[in-house]
Amino acid sequence: MTQFWRLFTSDYVQDFVDSVSIPTMEELIGDYRTQFDKEYKAHQQNIIKLLQQIPTG
């Protein structure tokens, strides 16, 4: 059975869609987690630097 959307798209678009792999949920979560960790560590380092600049007693 052909997919209905193929009736309205060009061969170029169909070939492109067929060649692209759709990531799994685990891959999406892994990618999100990696990016989140990078952002978290950057903000954590900024806060540590700010706190080190505060004079104590």
PDB file of N, H, CA, C and O in Angstrom:
ATOM      1  N   MET A   1       0.845  -1.177   0.000  1.00  0.00           N
ATOM      2  CA  MET A   1       0.000   0.000   0.000  1.00  0.00           C
ATOM      3  C   MET A   1       0.892   1.243   0.000  1.00  0.00           C
ATOM      4  O   MET A   1       1.803   1.364   0.820  1.00  0.00           O
ATOM      5  N   THR A   2       0.628   2.139  -0.903  1.00  0.00           N
ATOM      6  H   THR A   2      -0.112   2.040  -1.569  1.00  0.00           H
ATOM      7  CA  THR A   2       1.398   3.381  -0.958  1.00  0.00           C
ATOM      8  C   THR A   2       0.890   4.354   0.073  1.00  0.00           C
ATOM      9  O   THR A   2      -0.280   4.354   0.455  1.00  0.00           O
ATOM     10  N   GLN A   3       1.830   5.198   0.517  1.00  0.00           N
ATOM     11  H   GLN A   3       2.781   5.199   0.208  1.00  0.00           H
ATOM     12  CA  GLN A   3       1.437   6.216   1.477  1.00  0.00           C
ATOM     13  C   GLN A   3       0.788   7.368   0.719  1.00  0.00           C
ATOM     14  O   GLN A   3       1.256   7.784  -0.340  1.00  0.00           O
ATOM     15  N   PHE A   4      -0.289   7.865   1.284  1.00  0.00           N
ATOM     16  H   PHE A   4      -0.670   7.527   2.145  1.00  0.00           H
ATOM     17  CA  PHE A   4      -1.096   8.882   0.629  1.00  0.00           C
ATOM     18  C   PHE A   4      -0.301  10.143   0.292  1.00  0.00           C
ATOM     19  O   PHE A   4      -0.502  10.736  -0.767  1.00  0.00           O
ATOM     20  N   TRP A   5       0.612  10.561   1.197  1.00  0.00           N
ATOM     21  H   TRP A   5       0.776  10.079   2.058  1.00  0.00           H
ATOM     22  CA  TRP A   5       1.374  11.789   0.973  1.00  0.00           C
ATOM     23  C   TRP A   5       2.230  11.722  -0.274  1.00  0.00           C
ATOM     24  O   TRP A   5       2.550  12.755  -0.863  1.00  0.00           O
ATOM     25  N   ARG A   6       2.609  10.512  -0.689  1.00  0.00           N
ATOM     26  H   ARG A   6       2.350   9.673  -0.211  1.00  0.00           H
ATOM     27  CA  ARG A   6       3.459  10.364  -1.877  1.00  0.00           C
ATOM     28  C   ARG A   6       2.762  10.830  -3.158  1.00  0.00           C
ATOM     29  O   ARG A   6       3.416  11.167  -4.144  1.00  0.00           O
ATOM     30  N   LEU A   7       1.444  10.843  -3.128  1.00  0.00           N
ATOM     31  H   LEU A   7       0.913  10.570  -2.326  1.00  0.00           H
ATOM     32  CA  LEU A   7       0.713  11.294  -4.312  1.00  0.00           C
ATOM     33  C   LEU A   7       0.920  12.786  -4.579  1.00  0.00           C
ATOM     34  O   LEU A   7       0.749  13.246  -5.708  1.00  0.00           O
ATOM     35  N   PHE A   8       1.287  13.537  -3.542  1.00  0.00           N
ATOM     36  H   PHE A   8       1.426  13.163  -2.625  1.00  0.00           H
ATOM     37  CA  PHE A   8       1.369  14.991  -3.660  1.00  0.00           C
ATOM     38  C   PHE A   8       2.792  15.544  -3.558  1.00  0.00           C
ATOM     39  O   PHE A   8       2.983  16.758  -3.478  1.00  0.00           O
ATOM     40  N   THR A   9       3.780  14.666  -3.559  1.00  0.00           N
ATOM     41  H   THR A   9       3.625  13.680  -3.623  1.00  0.00           H
ATOM     42  CA  THR A   9       5.160  15.136  -3.451  1.00  0.00           C
ATOM     43  C   THR A   9       5.976  14.686  -4.655  1.00  0.00           C
ATOM     44  O   THR A   9       5.664  13.691  -5.309  1.00  0.00           O
ATOM     45  N   SER A  10       7.015  15.439  -4.924  1.00  0.00           N
ATOM     46  H   SER A  10       7.268  16.248  -4.393  1.00  0.00           H
ATOM     47  CA  SER A  10       7.872  15.122  -6.066  1.00  0.00           C
ATOM     48  C   SER A  10       8.754  13.915  -5.758  1.00  0.00           C
ATOM     49  O   SER A  10       8.884  13.506  -4.605  1.00  0.00           O
ATOM     50  N   ASP A  11       9.349  13.357  -6.793  1.00  0.00           N
ATOM     51  H   ASP A  11       9.243  13.689  -7.731  1.00  0.00           H
ATOM     52  CA  ASP A  11      10.261  12.233  -6.611  1.00  0.00           C
ATOM     53  C   ASP A  11      11.452  12.638  -5.752  1.00  0.00           C
ATOM     54  O   ASP A  11      11.953  11.841  -4.958  1.00  0.00           O
ATOM     55  N   TYR A  12      11.901  13.875  -5.914  1.00  0.00           N
ATOM     56  H   TYR A  12      11.494  14.521  -6.559  1.00  0.00           H
ATOM     57  CA  TYR A  12      13.039  14.369  -5.134  1.00  0.00           C
ATOM     58  C   TYR A  12      12.721  14.327  -3.644  1.00  0.00           C
ATOM     59  O   TYR A  12      13.534  13.870  -2.840  1.00  0.00           O
ATOM     60  N   VAL A  13      11.549  14.800  -3.287  1.00  0.00           N
ATOM     61  H   VAL A  13      10.888  15.170  -3.940  1.00  0.00           H
ATOM     62  CA  VAL A  13      11.146  14.814  -1.876  1.00  0.00           C
ATOM     63  C   VAL A  13      10.989  13.386  -1.367  1.00  0.00           C
ATOM     64  O   VAL A  13      11.417  13.081  -0.253  1.00  0.00           O
ATOM     65  N   GLN A  14      10.400  12.531  -2.138  1.00  0.00           N
ATOM     66  H   GLN A  14      10.053  12.778  -3.042  1.00  0.00           H
ATOM     67  CA  GLN A  14      10.222  11.141  -1.734  1.00  0.00           C
ATOM     68  C   GLN A  14      11.566  10.458  -1.523  1.00  0.00           C
ATOM     69  O   GLN A  14      11.742   9.736  -0.541  1.00  0.00           O
ATOM     70  N   ASP A  15      12.525  10.675  -2.435  1.00  0.00           N
ATOM     71  H   ASP A  15      12.382  11.261  -3.233  1.00  0.00           H
ATOM     72  CA  ASP A  15      13.856  10.086  -2.288  1.00  0.00           C
ATOM     73  C   ASP A  15      14.549  10.602  -1.035  1.00  0.00           C
ATOM     74  O   ASP A  15      15.206   9.845  -0.321  1.00  0.00           O
ATOM     75  N   PHE A  16      14.396  11.902  -0.774  1.00  0.00           N
ATOM     76  H   PHE A  16      13.863  12.517  -1.354  1.00  0.00           H
ATOM     77  CA  PHE A  16      15.006  12.476   0.418  1.00  0.00           C
ATOM     78  C   PHE A  16      14.417  11.859   1.688  1.00  0.00           C
ATOM     79  O   PHE A  16      15.159  11.457   2.584  1.00  0.00           O
ATOM     80  N   VAL A  17      13.097  11.786   1.765  1.00  0.00           N
ATOM     81  H   VAL A  17      12.495  12.113   1.037  1.00  0.00           H
ATOM     82  CA  VAL A  17      12.429  11.232   2.943  1.00  0.00           C
ATOM     83  C   VAL A  17      12.830   9.768   3.134  1.00  0.00           C
ATOM     84  O   VAL A  17      13.029   9.316   4.261  1.00  0.00           O
ATOM     85  N   ASP A  18      12.945   9.041   2.040  1.00  0.00           N
ATOM     86  H   ASP A  18      12.784   9.408   1.124  1.00  0.00           H
ATOM     87  CA  ASP A  18      13.332   7.632   2.131  1.00  0.00           C
ATOM     88  C   ASP A  18      14.780   7.467   2.592  1.00  0.00           C
ATOM     89  O   ASP A  18      15.118   6.452   3.201  1.00  0.00           O
ATOM     90  N   SER A  19      15.631   8.441   2.314  1.00  0.00           N
ATOM     91  H   SER A  19      15.356   9.266   1.820  1.00  0.00           H
ATOM     92  CA  SER A  19      17.053   8.307   2.649  1.00  0.00           C
ATOM     93  C   SER A  19      17.378   8.774   4.059  1.00  0.00           C
ATOM     94  O   SER A  19      18.449   8.459   4.577  1.00  0.00           O
ATOM     95  N   VAL A  20      16.485   9.512   4.685  1.00  0.00           N
ATOM     96  H   VAL A  20      15.615   9.768   4.264  1.00  0.00           H
ATOM     97  CA  VAL A  20      16.734  10.050   6.026  1.00  0.00           C
ATOM     98  C   VAL A  20      16.272   9.038   7.066  1.00  0.00           C
ATOM     99  O   VAL A  20      15.177   8.483   6.977  1.00  0.00           O
ATOM    100  N   SER A  21      17.132   8.813   8.054  1.00  0.00           N
ATOM    101  H   SER A  21      18.022   9.263   8.126  1.00  0.00           H
ATOM    102  CA  SER A  21      16.711   7.902   9.121  1.00  0.00           C
ATOM    103  C   SER A  21      16.047   8.708  10.235  1.00  0.00           C
ATOM    104  O   SER A  21      16.523   9.781  10.607  1.00  0.00           O
ATOM    105  N   ILE A  22      14.980   8.197  10.744  1.00  0.00           N
ATOM    106  H   ILE A  22      14.593   7.326  10.442  1.00  0.00           H
ATOM    107  CA  ILE A  22      14.249   8.855  11.827  1.00  0.00           C
ATOM    108  C   ILE A  22      14.832   8.339  13.139  1.00  0.00           C
ATOM    109  O   ILE A  22      14.873   7.130  13.368  1.00  0.00           O
ATOM    110  N   PRO A  23      15.284   9.250  13.999  1.00  0.00           N
ATOM    111  CA  PRO A  23      15.887   8.790  15.252  1.00  0.00           C
ATOM    112  C   PRO A  23      14.869   8.130  16.170  1.00  0.00           C
ATOM    113  O   PRO A  23      13.681   8.454  16.149  1.00  0.00           O
ATOM    114  N   THR A  24      15.361   7.204  16.969  1.00  0.00           N
ATOM    115  H   THR A  24      16.325   6.941  16.986  1.00  0.00           H
ATOM    116  CA  THR A  24      14.498   6.547  17.940  1.00  0.00           C
ATOM    117  C   THR A  24      14.320   7.455  19.149  1.00  0.00           C
ATOM    118  O   THR A  24      15.030   8.450  19.291  1.00  0.00           O
ATOM    119  N   MET A  25      13.390   7.122  20.005  1.00  0.00           N
ATOM    120  H   MET A  25      12.812   6.313  19.890  1.00  0.00           H
ATOM    121  CA  MET A  25      13.151   7.898  21.214  1.00  0.00           C
ATOM    122  C   MET A  25      14.403   7.905  22.097  1.00  0.00           C
ATOM    123  O   MET A  25      14.737   8.931  22.689  1.00  0.00           O
ATOM    124  N   GLU A  26      15.091   6.773  22.186  1.00  0.00           N
ATOM    125  H   GLU A  26      14.820   5.939  21.705  1.00  0.00           H
ATOM    126  CA  GLU A  26      16.305   6.697  22.997  1.00  0.00           C
ATOM    127  C   GLU A  26      17.397   7.621  22.447  1.00  0.00           C
ATOM    128  O   GLU A  26      18.121   8.248  23.221  1.00  0.00           O
ATOM    129  N   GLU A  27      17.519   7.709  21.136  1.00  0.00           N
ATOM    130  H   GLU A  27      16.931   7.200  20.507  1.00  0.00           H
ATOM    131  CA  GLU A  27      18.512   8.605  20.529  1.00  0.00           C
ATOM    132  C   GLU A  27      18.160  10.063  20.798  1.00  0.00           C
ATOM    133  O   GLU A  27      19.037  10.869  21.107  1.00  0.00           O
ATOM    134  N   LEU A  28      16.888  10.400  20.682  1.00  0.00           N
ATOM    135  H   LEU A  28      16.175   9.746  20.431  1.00  0.00           H
ATOM    136  CA  LEU A  28      16.457  11.772  20.960  1.00  0.00           C
ATOM    137  C   LEU A  28      16.725  12.160  22.414  1.00  0.00           C
ATOM    138  O   LEU A  28      17.220  13.250  22.700  1.00  0.00           O
ATOM    139  N   ILE A  29      16.392  11.258  23.313  1.00  0.00           N
ATOM    140  H   ILE A  29      15.990  10.372  23.081  1.00  0.00           H
ATOM    141  CA  ILE A  29      16.615  11.535  24.731  1.00  0.00           C
ATOM    142  C   ILE A  29      18.110  11.647  25.020  1.00  0.00           C
ATOM    143  O   ILE A  29      18.534  12.517  25.782  1.00  0.00           O
ATOM    144  N   GLY A  30      18.910  10.770  24.413  1.00  0.00           N
ATOM    145  H   GLY A  30      18.566  10.064  23.794  1.00  0.00           H
ATOM    146  CA  GLY A  30      20.353  10.820  24.604  1.00  0.00           C
ATOM    147  C   GLY A  30      20.948  12.123  24.100  1.00  0.00           C
ATOM    148  O   GLY A  30      21.793  12.720  24.765  1.00  0.00           O
ATOM    149  N   ASP A  31      20.512  12.566  22.927  1.00  0.00           N
ATOM    150  H   ASP A  31      19.825  12.080  22.387  1.00  0.00           H
ATOM    151  CA  ASP A  31      20.996  13.829  22.373  1.00  0.00           C
ATOM    152  C   ASP A  31      20.580  15.009  23.241  1.00  0.00           C
ATOM    153  O   ASP A  31      21.372  15.921  23.479  1.00  0.00           O
ATOM    154  N   TYR A  32      19.352  14.990  23.708  1.00  0.00           N
ATOM    155  H   TYR A  32      18.709  14.249  23.515  1.00  0.00           H
ATOM    156  CA  TYR A  32      18.862  16.060  24.573  1.00  0.00           C
ATOM    157  C   TYR A  32      19.658  16.094  25.873  1.00  0.00           C
ATOM    158  O   TYR A  32      20.050  17.159  26.350  1.00  0.00           O
ATOM    159  N   ARG A  33      19.889  14.916  26.435  1.00  0.00           N
ATOM    160  H   ARG A  33      19.571  14.051  26.047  1.00  0.00           H
ATOM    161  CA  ARG A  33      20.625  14.826  27.698  1.00  0.00           C
ATOM    162  C   ARG A  33      22.059  15.343  27.537  1.00  0.00           C
ATOM    163  O   ARG A  33      22.572  16.040  28.413  1.00  0.00           O
ATOM    164  N   THR A  34      22.699  15.001  26.422  1.00  0.00           N
ATOM    165  H   THR A  34      22.283  14.435  25.711  1.00  0.00           H
ATOM    166  CA  THR A  34      24.061  15.471  26.161  1.00  0.00           C
ATOM    167  C   THR A  34      24.098  16.989  26.083  1.00  0.00           C
ATOM    168  O   THR A  34      24.968  17.621  26.681  1.00  0.00           O
ATOM    169  N   GLN A  35      23.166  17.575  25.353  1.00  0.00           N
ATOM    170  H   GLN A  35      22.459  17.061  24.867  1.00  0.00           H
ATOM    171  CA  GLN A  35      23.118  19.032  25.228  1.00  0.00           C
ATOM    172  C   GLN A  35      22.790  19.684  26.574  1.00  0.00           C
ATOM    173  O   GLN A  35      23.369  20.713  26.924  1.00  0.00           O
ATOM    174  N   PHE A  36      21.874  19.093  27.315  1.00  0.00           N
ATOM    175  H   PHE A  36      21.404  18.258  27.031  1.00  0.00           H
ATOM    176  CA  PHE A  36      21.515  19.614  28.635  1.00  0.00           C
ATOM    177  C   PHE A  36      22.727  19.604  29.561  1.00  0.00           C
ATOM    178  O   PHE A  36      22.977  20.580  30.268  1.00  0.00           O
ATOM    179  N   ASP A  37      23.478  18.510  29.559  1.00  0.00           N
ATOM    180  H   ASP A  37      23.275  17.717  28.985  1.00  0.00           H
ATOM    181  CA  ASP A  37      24.659  18.410  30.414  1.00  0.00           C
ATOM    182  C   ASP A  37      25.701  19.466  30.063  1.00  0.00           C
ATOM    183  O   ASP A  37      26.328  20.034  30.958  1.00  0.00           O
ATOM    184  N   LYS A  38      25.895  19.737  28.776  1.00  0.00           N
ATOM    185  H   LYS A  38      25.386  19.275  28.049  1.00  0.00           H
ATOM    186  CA  LYS A  38      26.843  20.770  28.350  1.00  0.00           C
ATOM    187  C   LYS A  38      26.423  22.139  28.876  1.00  0.00           C
ATOM    188  O   LYS A  38      27.245  22.885  29.408  1.00  0.00           O
ATOM    189  N   GLU A  39      25.148  22.463  28.729  1.00  0.00           N
ATOM    190  H   GLU A  39      24.479  21.857  28.297  1.00  0.00           H
ATOM    191  CA  GLU A  39      24.638  23.742  29.203  1.00  0.00           C
ATOM    192  C   GLU A  39      24.741  23.837  30.725  1.00  0.00           C
ATOM    193  O   GLU A  39      25.134  24.872  31.264  1.00  0.00           O
ATOM    194  N   TYR A  40      24.392  22.767  31.399  1.00  0.00           N
ATOM    195  H   TYR A  40      24.073  21.926  30.961  1.00  0.00           H
ATOM    196  CA  TYR A  40      24.438  22.739  32.856  1.00  0.00           C
ATOM    197  C   TYR A  40      25.856  22.987  33.365  1.00  0.00           C
ATOM    198  O   TYR A  40      26.063  23.785  34.279  1.00  0.00           O
ATOM    199  N   LYS A  41      26.828  22.303  32.770  1.00  0.00           N
ATOM    200  H   LYS A  41      26.660  21.655  32.028  1.00  0.00           H
ATOM    201  CA  LYS A  41      28.212  22.458  33.210  1.00  0.00           C
ATOM    202  C   LYS A  41      28.720  23.877  32.951  1.00  0.00           C
ATOM    203  O   LYS A  41      29.461  24.424  33.768  1.00  0.00           O
ATOM    204  N   ALA A  42      28.335  24.471  31.840  1.00  0.00           N
ATOM    205  H   ALA A  42      27.733  24.027  31.176  1.00  0.00           H
ATOM    206  CA  ALA A  42      28.755  25.841  31.535  1.00  0.00           C
ATOM    207  C   ALA A  42      28.198  26.809  32.575  1.00  0.00           C
ATOM    208  O   ALA A  42      28.919  27.677  33.067  1.00  0.00           O
ATOM    209  N   HIS A  43      26.920  26.662  32.909  1.00  0.00           N
ATOM    210  H   HIS A  43      26.334  25.957  32.509  1.00  0.00           H
ATOM    211  CA  HIS A  43      26.308  27.539  33.918  1.00  0.00           C
ATOM    212  C   HIS A  43      26.911  27.278  35.301  1.00  0.00           C
ATOM    213  O   HIS A  43      27.121  28.211  36.075  1.00  0.00           O
ATOM    214  N   GLN A  44      27.181  26.039  35.601  1.00  0.00           N
ATOM    215  H   GLN A  44      27.010  25.281  34.972  1.00  0.00           H
ATOM    216  CA  GLN A  44      27.783  25.694  36.880  1.00  0.00           C
ATOM    217  C   GLN A  44      29.153  26.358  37.020  1.00  0.00           C
ATOM    218  O   GLN A  44      29.479  26.894  38.079  1.00  0.00           O
ATOM    219  N   GLN A  45      29.946  26.324  35.963  1.00  0.00           N
ATOM    220  H   GLN A  45      29.681  25.889  35.102  1.00  0.00           H
ATOM    221  CA  GLN A  45      31.275  26.955  36.004  1.00  0.00           C
ATOM    222  C   GLN A  45      31.151  28.471  36.179  1.00  0.00           C
ATOM    223  O   GLN A  45      31.929  29.079  36.915  1.00  0.00           O
ATOM    224  N   ASN A  46      30.184  29.072  35.512  1.00  0.00           N
ATOM    225  H   ASN A  46      29.552  28.578  34.915  1.00  0.00           H
ATOM    226  CA  ASN A  46      29.968  30.518  35.657  1.00  0.00           C
ATOM    227  C   ASN A  46      29.598  30.886  37.086  1.00  0.00           C
ATOM    228  O   ASN A  46      30.091  31.879  37.621  1.00  0.00           O
ATOM    229  N   ILE A  47      28.737  30.095  37.701  1.00  0.00           N
ATOM    230  H   ILE A  47      28.337  29.288  37.266  1.00  0.00           H
ATOM    231  CA  ILE A  47      28.331  30.370  39.083  1.00  0.00           C
ATOM    232  C   ILE A  47      29.524  30.192  40.024  1.00  0.00           C
ATOM    233  O   ILE A  47      29.709  30.996  40.937  1.00  0.00           O
ATOM    234  N   ILE A  48      30.323  29.166  39.816  1.00  0.00           N
ATOM    235  H   ILE A  48      30.172  28.513  39.074  1.00  0.00           H
ATOM    236  CA  ILE A  48      31.501  28.950  40.655  1.00  0.00           C
ATOM    237  C   ILE A  48      32.456  30.138  40.552  1.00  0.00           C
ATOM    238  O   ILE A  48      32.988  30.599  41.562  1.00  0.00           O
ATOM    239  N   LYS A  49      32.673  30.632  39.338  1.00  0.00           N
ATOM    240  H   LYS A  49      32.241  30.258  38.518  1.00  0.00           H
ATOM    241  CA  LYS A  49      33.555  31.792  39.151  1.00  0.00           C
ATOM    242  C   LYS A  49      32.999  33.024  39.856  1.00  0.00           C
ATOM    243  O   LYS A  49      33.748  33.777  40.479  1.00  0.00           O
ATOM    244  N   LEU A  50      31.680  33.233  39.757  1.00  0.00           N
ATOM    245  H   LEU A  50      31.072  32.622  39.251  1.00  0.00           H
ATOM    246  CA  LEU A  50      31.067  34.375  40.440  1.00  0.00           C
ATOM    247  C   LEU A  50      31.208  34.266  41.954  1.00  0.00           C
ATOM    248  O   LEU A  50      31.515  35.253  42.622  1.00  0.00           O
ATOM    249  N   LEU A  51      30.989  33.089  42.490  1.00  0.00           N
ATOM    250  H   LEU A  51      30.740  32.287  41.947  1.00  0.00           H
ATOM    251  CA  LEU A  51      31.066  32.914  43.933  1.00  0.00           C
ATOM    252  C   LEU A  51      32.502  33.057  44.442  1.00  0.00           C
ATOM    253  O   LEU A  51      32.718  33.503  45.569  1.00  0.00           O
ATOM    254  N   GLN A  52      33.474  32.685  43.624  1.00  0.00           N
ATOM    255  H   GLN A  52      33.299  32.323  42.709  1.00  0.00           H
ATOM    256  CA  GLN A  52      34.870  32.827  44.021  1.00  0.00           C
ATOM    257  C   GLN A  52      35.275  34.296  44.123  1.00  0.00           C
ATOM    258  O   GLN A  52      36.209  34.632  44.851  1.00  0.00           O
ATOM    259  N   GLN A  53      34.590  35.156  43.412  1.00  0.00           N
ATOM    260  H   GLN A  53      33.831  34.883  42.821  1.00  0.00           H
ATOM    261  CA  GLN A  53      34.929  36.579  43.419  1.00  0.00           C
ATOM    262  C   GLN A  53      34.368  37.309  44.631  1.00  0.00           C
ATOM    263  O   GLN A  53      34.772  38.438  44.910  1.00  0.00           O
ATOM    264  N   ILE A  54      33.445  36.685  45.356  1.00  0.00           N
ATOM    265  H   ILE A  54      33.117  35.768  45.129  1.00  0.00           H
ATOM    266  CA  ILE A  54      32.851  37.337  46.527  1.00  0.00           C
ATOM    267  C   ILE A  54      33.857  37.249  47.672  1.00  0.00           C
ATOM    268  O   ILE A  54      34.281  36.160  48.060  1.00  0.00           O
ATOM    269  N   PRO A  55      34.232  38.414  48.208  1.00  0.00           N
ATOM    270  CA  PRO A  55      35.192  38.392  49.319  1.00  0.00           C
ATOM    271  C   PRO A  55      34.552  37.807  50.586  1.00  0.00           C
ATOM    272  O   PRO A  55      33.385  38.057  50.889  1.00  0.00           O
ATOM    273  N   THR A  56      35.334  37.043  51.295  1.00  0.00           N
ATOM    274  H   THR A  56      36.282  36.841  51.050  1.00  0.00           H
ATOM    275  CA  THR A  56      34.843  36.467  52.544  1.00  0.00           C
ATOM    276  C   THR A  56      35.567  37.135  53.713  1.00  0.00           C
ATOM    277  O   THR A  56      36.779  37.348  53.679  1.00  0.00           O
ATOM    278  N   GLY A  57      34.812  37.449  54.715  1.00  0.00           N
ATOM    279  H   GLY A  57      33.827  37.276  54.743  1.00  0.00           H
ATOM    280  CA  GLY A  57      35.158  37.994  55.944  1.00  0.00           C
ATOM    281  C   GLY A  57      36.245  38.878  56.202  1.00  0.00           C
ATOM    282  O   GLY A  57      36.445  39.293  57.343  1.00  0.00           O
TER     283      GLY A  57
END
